[in-house]
């Protein structure tokens, strides 16, 4: 079973950048589509971005399109989320997730906190 660990969160000023990383254990990482999600205080979890197992077909929520970029390095078992032009509304706990063949994201990390202040 793959286990996911996120890192790279922190405190950043409006307009700043952060790069989140999600490192997976296990040998099957490269076969899984991966995604990033976030949950802001008092809100439901929402989709942010996803990427296919080969690293193609990135897909983004409208709210982050043009500011965030998802990528992966299968040799390092890691998926990234580059976040630029951050806004206070991007403040949330960010989670990475893997889709292990069930057609839904069913493996989750514990999350990393991102706080954007103005």
Secondary structure as UniProt FT lines:
FT   STRAND          4..7
FT   STRAND          10..13
FT   TURN            14..15
FT   STRAND          18..24
FT   TURN            27..28
FT   HELIX           29..31
FT   STRAND          33..39
FT   TURN            41..42
FT   STRAND          46..51
FT   TURN            53..54
FT   STRAND          59..60
FT   TURN            62..67
FT   STRAND          68..73
FT   HELIX           74..76
FT   STRAND          78..83
FT   HELIX           88..90
FT   STRAND          92..99
FT   STRAND          107..108
FT   STRAND          112..117
//
